[in-house]
Amino acid sequence: MPDTLVFRCSLKPLEVTFEIVGRHYSGRVNCGNLFLAADIPDVPLVSFDSAEADKLYTLMMIDPDGDAHGSWPDSVPPGKNAPVRHWIVGNIPGRVLASGYREQNGETDAEGVQILEPYRYPHIPGVSDRYGLFVFEQPGRIAFESLSTSVVNFDYRAFINKYRLGQPVASNYFVAVYTSVSPFSGKLFHGNDVEGMWHRDLGEGELVP
């Protein structure tokens, strides 16, 4: 079982697409690209076309910075709330994930998908945070227990090990920026295409703590 998650794109990245408010730039997550937090309030579409139809999968979204007050373009230690749990969905059928999964209302649906933590859009008090999305292949159908009400200081290692999820089979990540003006020190991009702006690999590596 893994000691930690690695914050990076898998060889075949997990496909994640947001519907951008105003539609003024692409909503496709692409290995560390930037989004304005206010532009992505709605749950994204997640797909992994290599998912096997007869397998079940768990989806997890984690903020490893948690009130760190900045992660781009400068590398900073994690904040006191890290890691923060933003989204966990279990028992996703492979055929659903291959065609594209988007969370629906309710804890379960007709497919038996179990929403453990409904999608929480990036809540950033200032500057920026990174967000990693990971998909795990389950050993079989899992009777997940309810999670604690607190989403901060989430022990993802314990969760992964408890349900024998192993290493993620696909991953991707992005950076959500609080604002395009002060205290964000980068190029102003509100209303502009930000696809060419990258995290410069500062977000890659182990999730901490």
ABEGO torsion letter per residue (X at the ends): XBABBBBBBBABBBBBBBBBBGGABBABBBGGBBBBAAABABBBBBBBAABBAABBBBBBBBBAAGGAGEAOABBBBBBAAOBBBABBBBGBBAAAAAAEBBBBBEABBAAGBBBABBBBBBBBAEEBBBBBBBBBBBAEBBBBBBBBABABGBBAAAAAAAAGAEBBABBBBBBBBABABOABABBBABGBBAAABBAGGAABEBBOX
